[in-house]
Amino acid sequence: MTLATSGAPIDLIALAGSNLRSTDTVRVRGSSAAAMTSPVFDVTVSAWSGTAPNRGATTLIQLASAVTPAFVRIDITSTGNPVGYVEVQRLVVGKKVVCDGVDIGCEHGLEDQSQSEDILGSTVFDEFRVRDSWKATISNVKETDYWTIWYPFLRGVGKTRDFLFVPETDPAFLQNQAIMGRITSSAKGSYRSSDLLLVDLNILQV
């Protein structure tokens, strides 16, 4: 698959919610030409590693530096896939916002949005999927990083735009920790000193 980019800098390509196996591979290239001549990056990775995914696999391809290719090409090798085809729920191509890590006390939650009603004395459920959530605090964000990186990101996504949240890039549990989500309450940055801020995020899986 080859797609045209917006021309904005990118340093992350991700496939979220796929039916890929750990033995499958994903190759990603970027170039100024759709034919991928003289690519500015050419990376091949295993679809995933670590604990098996519970709700579809997430493949992360992080580039060493941000680039501005006109086209990105993704090639997936999934020979003998049990269902006979490759399925990916979300494709993310963009710029990552990175921190040293979320604070101790970060909360992972599960929100069951099933609804119930009483019918003739019996409780009947309309069952919906259980969605993952994260409540995260990120300390010691430098003022420069907040106003040049975090602020544009938080203002851009608001409460309506999806983004990929990866609380920890260690592959051991990444498959069950990373979610495509939206911020569910107003995100905020709080000054903790003249040059350090604390960022609070509440994120619910979409």
C-alpha positions in Angstrom: 0.0 0.0 0.0 1.4 3.4 -1.0 -0.1 6.6 0.4 0.6 10.3 -0.1 1.4 12.3 3.0 0.5 15.9 3.9 4.1 16.9 3.8 4.3 17.4 7.6 7.2 15.8 9.4 6.8 12.2 10.5 8.8 9.9 12.7 6.2 7.2 13.6 4.2 4.7 11.6 1.9 2.4 13.5 -0.6 -0.3 12.6 -3.2 -0.8 15.3 -5.7 -3.5 15.8 -4.3 -6.0 13.2 -4.6 -9.7 12.9 -0.9 -10.1 12.3 1.2 -12.7 14.1 4.5 -12.2 15.8 6.2 -14.0 12.9 4.8 -11.6 10.3 6.8 -8.6 9.1 6.0 -5.1 8.2 8.3 -3.0 5.9 7.9 0.7 5.7 9.5 3.1 3.2 9.3 6.8 2.6 10.3 8.7 -0.5 9.7 11.8 -2.6 8.5 9.4 -5.4 5.6 6.9 -5.3 7.9 4.3 -6.9 10.1 4.5 -3.7 13.3 5.5 -5.5 15.9 6.9 -3.2 13.9 6.3 0.0 14.7 8.5 3.0 14.0 5.5 5.2 13.5 1.8 4.7 12.6 -0.2 7.9 11.5 -3.8 8.3 10.2 -5.0 11.7 8.4 -8.0 13.2 4.7 -7.3 13.5 5.0 -7.5 17.3 6.8 -9.2 20.2 6.1 -9.7 23.9 2.8 -10.8 25.4 0.2 -11.8 22.8 -2.3 -9.1 22.0 -5.8 -9.4 23.5 -7.6 -7.0 21.1 -5.5 -6.9 17.9 -1.8 -6.4 17.4 -0.1 -3.0 17.4 3.0 -2.6 15.2 5.3 0.4 16.0 7.9 1.7 13.6 9.8 4.6 15.2 12.2 6.5 12.9 15.5 7.8 14.1 14.6 11.4 13.2 11.6 13.2 11.6 11.5 13.3 7.8 9.1 14.8 5.2 8.5 12.2 2.5 5.8 12.8 -0.1 4.9 9.1 -0.1 4.9 6.3 2.4 4.7 2.6 1.3 3.8 -0.2 3.6 4.4 -3.9 2.7 3.1 -6.6 5.0 4.3 -10.2 4.8 1.8 -12.6 6.5 2.1 -15.8 4.6 -0.5 -18.4 5.6 -2.6 -16.0 7.7 -5.2 -18.2 9.3 -8.2 -16.0 8.2 -6.8 -15.7 4.6 -6.3 -11.9 4.7 -4.7 -9.1 6.6 -6.9 -6.8 8.6 -5.8 -3.5 10.2 -8.2 -1.2 12.1 -6.1 2.0 12.2 -3.1 3.3 10.4 -1.1 6.1 12.1 1.4 8.1 10.2 2.7 11.2 12.1 4.9 12.8 14.7 5.2 11.3 18.1 5.1 13.2 21.4 7.7 11.6 23.7 8.2 11.9 27.5 10.6 10.1 29.9 7.6 8.1 31.2 4.3 8.4 33.0 4.4 8.8 36.7 4.0 6.1 39.3 0.3 5.9 40.1 -0.7 5.8 36.5 -4.1 4.0 36.4 -5.4 1.5 33.8 -9.1 1.0 33.8 -11.8 -1.0 32.1 -15.1 0.7 31.2 -18.0 -1.6 30.4 -20.6 0.5 28.5 -23.3 -2.1 28.5 -26.7 -0.7 29.3 -29.4 -2.4 31.4 -33.2 -1.9 31.7 -35.9 -3.6 33.7 -38.5 -5.5 31.6 -41.4 -7.1 33.5 -39.3 -7.4 36.6 -36.2 -8.9 34.9 -32.9 -7.0 34.2 -32.0 -7.1 30.5 -28.6 -6.0 29.2 -27.7 -4.5 25.9 -24.1 -5.6 25.8 -21.3 -3.4 24.4 -17.6 -4.0 24.4 -15.4 -3.2 27.4 -13.1 -0.3 26.6 -9.6 0.3 28.1 -8.8 3.6 29.8 -5.7 5.3 31.1 -5.3 8.1 33.7 -1.8 9.4 33.4 0.3 12.1 34.9 3.6 13.2 33.3 5.9 15.2 35.5 8.9 17.3 34.8 7.9 18.5 31.4 10.2 21.4 30.5 8.5 24.7 29.8 9.9 24.8 26.3 8.7 21.2 25.5 5.3 22.0 26.9 4.7 25.1 24.8 6.3 23.9 21.6 5.3 20.1 21.7 2.7 19.3 24.2 0.5 22.4 23.9 0.1 22.1 20.1 -0.6 18.4 20.4 -3.2 18.7 23.2 -4.9 21.7 21.4 -4.9 19.8 18.2 -6.6 16.6 19.5 -9.0 18.2 21.9 -11.6 15.6 23.0 -12.7 14.5 19.5 -9.5 13.3 17.7 -8.1 9.9 18.1 -4.4 9.3 18.8 -2.2 6.3 19.7 -1.3 6.3 23.4 1.6 4.1 24.4 2.4 4.3 28.1 5.6 2.2 27.8 7.5 1.2 24.7 8.9 -1.9 26.4 7.5 -4.8 24.2 6.8 -7.0 27.2 3.2 -5.7 27.6 2.9 -3.1 24.9 0.4 -5.1 23.0 -2.2 -4.9 25.8 -1.2 -1.4 27.1 -1.2 0.7 23.9 -4.6 2.0 22.8 -6.2 4.2 20.2 -8.1 6.7 22.4 -9.5 10.1 23.0 -9.1 12.5 25.9 -12.2 12.4 27.9 -11.8 15.4 30.2 -9.9 18.6 29.7 -6.2 17.9 29.6 -4.1 20.4 31.6 -0.6 21.5 32.3 0.3 22.7 35.8 3.4 24.6 36.7 5.5 22.9 39.3 8.3 25.4 39.1 9.4 28.2 36.9 10.5 25.8 34.2 8.7 22.5 34.9 5.1 21.5 34.3 2.9 18.5 35.1 0.5 17.2 32.4 -2.7 15.3 33.3 -4.4 13.1 30.8 -7.6 10.9 30.9 -7.8 8.7 27.9 -10.6 6.3 26.8 -10.2 3.7 24.0 -12.2 4.4 20.9 
